[in-house]
């Protein structure tokens, strides 16, 4: 991540002070006119920035300096690993009351339920259990939960030793995280992180039931069936919905942001009427503006920023599937995620994380910069023609990374009539708050027909109005 200067002298410049229009005074520094529209012909001087009081404007760091500062920050950063494993040995995950391993997550009870004694419970809140709720302002270097460790592709088969009878059971962790012992029939689970991305630090359990998700998907598709393809109307079955856990990285950040650019304040606006051709006239609007150098520097704390960590659901690649809808159903209340227990995944499918921290680092920096721009927005209200940020960066003091599974009800429809170029359409429901977004295959002839009809109606209305003016004249 780029590292700009942390304490520039111009960290908090004053807002521009405009002289009253009737005073006739001008700012101390003048420049060429700034206009919108055609070039201004009056030759009036352009007014720009406030007096500099004998100081030259501060300069941003160059690329070489930024790279050097980034490397120095990395060398002096403190790295800390937080162990988020359950503390139980691989194998049995037992009911705390009776010791049974037949456990399943109940959507009606919103808790883990033992099939024998009917005891209900939830794992501890992950933030509190692992100390992930400490002050973000105190973060230094990189703090990483153990579930975010770099993925090792050679780890796909794990052997679990049953603590009940001593048998050894092999699990392919790319496909499942639980299996039954073939001797004593007890359920064995992978309880600790393994370096293949299959086991997260925390799980955000499902809140909405399958029936509630079907209702939202049916409502979403129903509002769009007017332009939907005929095949989709015939083949749409909202019951074909699956509960899926999607892997995300949740990031906290302690940083210093610096933004630099130019802002404009309108000083005069006027219109000019000129002839075009023989009998036509056009009216054009011009403006004069003061142009200012604008710099903002401030500390920034980011809490629970989420970024997808599976390539399959990369929002930038929509050539074969409408993956971008997964980001559209955010936000998730990740602060309520519980410590990982594989029983939460029973009855649902899950995607395996296949991106490491360094793979999503650039995306996180882009989001940090977007948050910095949003925070600076209330401080630039005086620049009525806006501010263009030309130089920007964040100096990251510390980050904290946690791997979390978030719940989604997902409906998919593959437009198989297109053959190899078929596009899979998704409709996703946030299984925590019910936010719904998706796409449906549309019929282009229907859209064209509606557009032609709208154009014909507009032409007919225009003709009626025109004839009315003609006869009235």
C-alpha positions in Angstrom: 0.0 0.0 0.0 1.2 3.5 -0.8 2.5 5.5 2.2 2.3 9.3 1.9 3.7 11.7 4.5 2.0 11.2 7.8 2.2 14.8 9.2 2.4 17.3 6.3 2.3 21.0 7.3 -0.8 21.5 5.2 -2.8 18.7 6.9 -5.8 21.1 7.7 -5.9 24.1 5.3 -8.5 26.7 5.9 -11.6 26.9 3.7 -11.3 29.4 0.9 -12.6 32.9 1.8 -14.4 34.6 -1.0 -14.5 38.5 -0.9 -18.0 40.0 -1.1 -19.1 40.6 -4.7 -19.7 44.3 -4.1 -16.3 45.0 -2.7 -14.6 44.7 -6.1 -11.5 43.2 -4.5 -9.8 40.2 -6.0 -7.6 37.4 -4.5 -3.9 38.0 -4.4 -3.0 35.4 -6.9 -4.5 35.4 -10.4 -4.4 32.9 -13.2 -6.0 32.1 -16.6 -9.8 32.0 -16.8 -11.6 28.7 -16.1 -14.8 28.2 -18.0 -17.4 25.6 -18.8 -18.6 25.6 -22.4 -17.1 27.5 -25.3 -14.0 29.7 -24.7 -14.7 33.0 -23.0 -14.1 36.0 -25.3 -14.2 38.9 -22.8 -10.6 38.4 -21.6 -11.5 38.9 -17.9 -8.8 37.5 -15.6 -9.4 34.2 -13.7 -9.1 34.4 -10.0 -7.4 31.5 -8.1 -6.1 30.3 -4.8 -5.6 32.0 -1.4 -2.4 33.9 -0.5 0.5 31.6 0.3 2.0 33.9 2.9 5.6 33.4 1.6 5.5 29.6 1.6 5.7 27.4 -1.4 3.0 24.8 -1.7 3.7 21.4 -0.2 4.8 18.7 -2.6 3.4 15.1 -2.6 5.9 12.3 -2.4 7.1 10.9 -5.7 6.8 7.2 -6.7 10.3 6.3 -5.6 9.8 8.0 -2.2 6.5 6.2 -1.7 8.0 2.9 -2.6 10.8 3.4 -0.2 8.5 4.5 2.6 6.3 1.4 2.0 9.3 -0.9 2.2 10.5 0.7 5.4 7.0 0.4 6.9 6.9 -3.3 6.0 10.3 -4.0 7.6 9.4 -2.3 10.8 5.8 -3.7 11.0 4.9 -6.1 13.8 3.2 -9.2 12.7 0.9 -11.1 15.1 -1.0 -14.3 14.6 -4.2 -15.0 16.6 -5.0 -18.6 17.1 -8.7 -19.0 16.5 -8.8 -22.8 16.6 -11.4 -24.4 18.8 -8.9 -26.1 21.1 -10.5 -29.5 20.4 -8.6 -32.2 18.7 -9.7 -33.2 15.2 -12.4 -35.7 15.3 -15.4 -35.5 17.7 -17.4 -32.3 18.2 -19.6 -33.2 21.1 -22.8 -31.8 22.6 -21.7 -30.1 25.9 -24.6 -31.7 27.8 -24.8 -35.4 26.7 -21.6 -35.9 24.6 -23.5 -36.9 21.4 -21.9 -36.0 18.0 -25.3 -35.9 16.1 -25.6 -32.1 16.0 -27.2 -29.9 13.4 -27.9 -26.2 13.1 -31.6 -25.4 13.4 -33.0 -22.4 11.5 -36.1 -22.3 13.6 -34.2 -22.3 16.8 -31.3 -20.2 15.4 -28.9 -22.5 17.3 -27.1 -25.8 17.3 -29.3 -28.6 18.4 -28.3 -32.0 19.7 -30.4 -34.8 18.1 -30.4 -36.8 21.4 -31.0 -34.5 24.3 -32.4 -31.6 22.3 -29.9 -29.2 24.0 -29.5 -25.9 22.1 -26.5 -23.6 22.2 -24.3 -21.4 20.0 -20.6 -21.0 20.0 -19.1 -17.9 21.6 -19.0 -14.6 19.7 -15.7 -14.7 17.7 -14.7 -11.1 18.3 -15.0 -11.5 22.1 -13.6 -15.1 22.2 -10.4 -14.3 20.3 -9.9 -10.7 21.4 -10.8 -9.3 17.9 -12.8 -6.5 19.4 -9.7 -4.6 20.8 -9.3 -0.9 19.7 -8.6 -0.4 16.1 -6.7 2.7 16.9 -4.1 0.6 18.7 -3.4 -1.7 15.7 0.2 -1.8 14.5 1.6 -3.9 11.8 -0.5 -6.9 10.6 -2.6 -8.9 12.9 -3.9 -12.1 11.2 -6.2 -14.7 12.5 -5.0 -18.3 11.9 -7.8 -19.0 9.4 -6.2 -16.4 7.0 -2.9 -18.3 6.6 -1.6 -18.8 3.1 -3.2 -21.6 1.2 -1.2 -24.8 0.5 -2.7 -26.5 -2.5 -1.2 -29.9 -1.6 -3.4 -30.1 1.5 -6.7 -31.7 0.3 -7.0 -35.0 2.2 -7.0 -35.1 6.0 -7.0 -38.2 8.1 -9.1 -37.9 11.3 -8.7 -40.3 14.2 -12.0 -41.1 15.9 -11.8 -40.4 19.6 -14.6 -42.9 20.2 -13.2 -46.1 18.8 -9.8 -45.2 17.4 -10.6 -45.8 13.8 -9.1 -43.5 11.2 -11.3 -41.8 8.7 -10.1 -39.9 5.6 -11.9 -36.6 4.6 -11.4 -34.7 1.3 -11.6 -31.2 2.7 -12.2 -29.7 -0.7 -15.6 -31.3 -0.7 -16.6 -31.8 3.0 -15.6 -31.0 6.5 -17.5 -33.8 8.2 -17.9 -37.6 7.9 -19.2 -40.5 9.9 -17.0 -43.1 11.5 -17.6 -46.4 9.6 -17.3 -48.3 12.8 -19.0 -46.5 15.6 -21.1 -44.1 13.4 -20.1 -41.0 15.3 -19.7 -37.8 13.3 -16.2 -36.6 12.9 -15.4 -33.0 12.1 -12.4 -30.9 11.1 -12.2 -28.5 14.1 -8.9 -26.7 13.5 -7.6 -24.6 10.7 -5.7 -26.4 7.9 -3.7 -24.5 5.3 -6.1 -25.0 2.4 -8.7 -22.3 3.0 -11.5 -24.7 3.9 -11.7 -23.8 7.6 -12.4 -20.1 8.5 -12.0 -18.4 11.8 -15.6 -17.6 12.2 -19.1 -18.4 10.8 -22.1 -16.1 10.5 -25.1 -18.4 10.9 -28.2 -18.4 8.7 -31.0 -16.2 10.0 -33.7 -16.4 7.2 -35.4 -19.7 6.6 -35.5 -21.4 3.2 -39.2 -20.5 2.9 -38.5 -16.8 3.5 -35.8 -16.9 0.9 -38.1 -18.5 -1.7 -40.7 -15.8 -1.1 -38.1 -13.0 -1.7 -36.7 -14.7 -4.9 -40.2 -15.2 -6.3 -41.1 -11.6 -5.6 -37.8 -10.4 -7.2 -38.3 -12.4 -10.4 -42.0 -11.6 -10.6 -41.3 -7.9 -10.9 -39.1 -8.6 -13.9 -41.0 -11.2 -15.8 -42.5 -8.6 -18.2 -39.3 -8.4 -20.1 -38.0 -11.8 -19.2 -37.3 -14.5 -21.8 -40.1 -16.9 -22.4 -38.0 -19.9 -21.5 -37.2 -18.4 -18.1 -40.9 -17.9 -17.3 -41.5 -21.6 -18.1 -38.5 -23.0 -16.3 -38.4 -20.6 -13.3 -38.7 -22.7 -10.1 -37.9 -20.7 -7.0 -37.8 -23.8 -4.9 -34.5 -24.6 -6.5 -32.6 -22.5 -3.9 -29.6 -23.6 -2.0 -28.0 -22.3 1.2 -24.4 -21.5 0.6 -21.6 -20.2 2.9 -19.4 -17.7 0.9 -15.8 -17.0 2.2 -14.9 -13.4 2.9 -12.0 -11.6 4.5 -13.0 -9.1 7.2 -10.5 -6.4 7.6 -10.0 -3.7 10.3 -7.6 -0.8 9.4 -5.8 1.9 11.3 -4.4 4.4 8.8 -3.5 8.0 7.8 -5.1 9.2 4.6 -3.8 12.1 2.4 -5.8 13.6 -0.5 -4.6 16.4 -2.8 -6.2 18.1 -5.8 -7.9 21.2 -7.1 -11.3 22.7 -6.2 -13.3 25.4 -7.9 -15.5 28.1 -6.4 -17.9 30.0 -8.8 -17.4 33.8 -8.8 -19.6 34.7 -11.8 -22.1 33.0 -14.1 -23.7 34.6 -17.1 -25.4 33.7 -20.4 -24.6 34.8 -24.0 -27.0 34.7 -26.9 -25.5 34.3 -30.3 -26.6 33.6 -33.8 -26.1 30.3 -35.5 -26.8 30.3 -39.2 -29.2 32.8 -40.7 -32.2 32.8 -38.4 -31.3 30.6 -35.4 -30.0 31.7 -32.1 -28.5 29.7 -29.2 -28.0 30.7 -25.6 -24.8 29.5 -23.8 -23.8 29.6 -20.2 -20.4 30.7 -19.0 -18.8 30.9 -15.6 -15.7 32.3 -13.9 -14.2 30.4 -11.0 -11.5 30.7 -8.4 -9.3 27.6 -8.5 -7.7 26.4 -5.2 -5.2 23.8 -4.2 -7.0 21.5 -1.9 -5.3 19.1 0.5 -6.8 16.9 3.3 -4.9 14.7 5.7 -6.6 12.8 8.6 -6.4 9.6 10.6 -8.9 6.9 9.5 -10.3 3.8 11.3 -12.1 1.2 9.3 -14.1 -1.4 11.0 -15.2 -4.7 9.4 -14.5 -4.1 5.8 -15.5 -7.2 3.8 -13.8 -8.5 0.6 -14.6 -11.7 -1.2 -11.9 -14.4 -1.0 -13.0 -16.9 -3.7 -12.1 -16.4 -7.3 -15.3 -18.1 -8.5 -17.3 -15.2 -7.2 -15.0 -12.5 -8.4 -17.3 -9.6 -9.3 -14.9 -8.5 -12.1 -15.5 -11.6 -14.2 -19.1 -11.8 -15.4 -18.5 -13.5 -18.7 -20.1 -16.8 -17.6 -22.1 -15.9 -14.4 -23.6 -12.8 -12.8 -21.2 -13.0 -9.8 -21.5 -9.3 -9.0 -24.8 -9.7 -7.3 -23.1 -11.2 -4.2 -21.6 -7.8 -3.3 -25.0 -6.2 -3.9 -26.7 -8.0 -1.0 -24.3 -6.6 1.6 -23.8 -5.6 4.3 -23.4 -8.5 6.7 -23.4 -8.1 10.5 -20.0 -9.8 10.8 -19.6 -8.5 14.4 -22.1 -11.3 15.3 -20.1 -14.1 13.8 -19.4 -17.0 16.1 -16.3 -19.2 16.5 -16.0 -21.8 13.8 -17.9 -25.0 14.4 -18.4 -27.3 11.4 -21.9 -28.3 12.6 -23.1 -24.9 11.4 -22.3 -26.0 7.8 -24.3 -29.2 8.0 -27.2 -29.1 5.5 -25.6 -26.3 3.5 -22.9 -26.1 0.9 -19.8 -24.0 1.2 -17.2 -22.5 -1.0 -13.5 -22.9 -0.2 -11.3 -19.8 0.1 -8.7 -19.8 -2.7 -7.3 -16.2 -2.3 -4.6 -15.2 0.2 -4.2 -11.9 1.9 -1.7 -10.6 -0.7 -4.2 -11.5 -3.4 -6.9 -9.2 -2.1 -4.6 -6.5 -0.7 -5.0 -4.2 -3.7 -8.8 -4.5 -3.5 -8.7 -3.6 0.2 -6.5 -0.5 -0.5 -9.0 0.7 -3.2 -11.8 0.4 -0.7 -9.7 2.2 2.0 -9.2 5.1 -0.5 -12.9 5.1 -1.4 -13.7 5.4 2.3 -11.2 8.2 2.7 -12.8 10.2 -0.2 -16.2 9.8 1.4 -14.9 11.0 4.8 -13.3 14.1 3.1 -16.5 15.0 1.3 -18.2 17.0 4.1 -15.1 19.2 4.4 -15.2 20.4 0.7 -18.8 21.8 0.6 -17.6 25.3 -0.2 -16.2 24.2 -3.6 -19.5 24.5 -5.4 -18.0 23.2 -8.7 -16.4 20.2 -7.0 -13.0 19.0 -6.2 -10.8 16.7 -8.4 -8.5 14.5 -6.3 -5.2 14.2 -8.3 -2.9 12.7 -5.6 -4.1 10.3 -2.9 -2.8 7.6 -0.7 -3.1 5.9 2.7 -0.3 5.1 5.2 -1.5 2.0 6.9 -0.3 1.8 10.5 -2.0 -1.5 11.3 -4.5 -4.0 9.9 -6.4 -7.0 11.3 -7.5 -9.9 9.0 -10.2 -12.5 9.8 -11.6 -15.3 7.6 -15.4 -15.5 7.9 -18.1 -17.6 6.2 -21.2 -15.5 5.4 -24.6 -17.1 4.5 -26.4 -16.6 1.2 -29.5 -18.2 -0.2 -28.7 -18.7 -3.9 -30.9 -19.4 -6.9 -29.2 -20.1 -10.2 -30.6 -20.3 -13.8 -28.4 -21.4 -16.7 -29.6 -20.2 -20.1 -28.8 -23.6 -21.7 -30.3 -22.6 -25.1 -27.2 -20.6 -25.8 -25.0 -23.7 -25.7 -21.4 -23.2 -24.7 -21.9 -19.4 -24.4 -24.6 -19.8 -21.9 -24.7 -17.3 -19.0 -25.7 -18.5 -15.5 -28.0 -16.0 -13.8 -28.0 -15.7 -10.0 -30.6 -14.4 -7.6 -29.0 -14.0 -4.1 -30.7 -13.4 -0.8 -28.7 -12.2 2.2 -29.6 -14.8 4.8 -29.2 -12.3 7.6 -31.2 -9.3 6.6 -33.1 -10.4 3.4 -31.4 -8.0 0.9 -32.1 -9.5 -2.5 -30.4 -8.9 -5.9 -30.0 -10.8 -9.1 -30.4 -11.0 -12.8 -32.9 -12.7 -15.2 -32.4 -13.4 -18.9 -34.3 -10.8 -20.9 -36.0 -11.0 -24.3 -34.4 -8.4 -26.6 -37.4 -8.5 -29.1 -39.7 -7.4 -26.2 -37.4 -4.6 -25.2 -37.1 -3.5 -28.9 -40.9 -3.6 -29.3 -41.5 -1.5 -26.2 -38.9 1.0 -27.3 -40.5 1.3 -30.7 -43.9 1.7 -29.1 -42.7 4.4 -26.8 -41.1 6.2 -29.8 -44.3 6.0 -31.8 -46.3 7.4 -28.9 -43.8 10.3 -28.5 -43.9 11.0 -32.2 -47.7 11.0 -32.2 -47.9 13.4 -29.2 -45.4 15.7 -30.9 -47.3 15.7 -34.1 -50.6 16.6 -32.3 -48.9 19.4 -30.4 -47.3 20.7 -33.6 -50.5 20.8 -35.5 -52.2 22.5 -32.5 -49.6 25.3 -32.6 -49.9 25.5 -36.4 -53.6 26.0 -36.4 -53.5 28.3 -33.3 -50.9 30.5 -35.2 
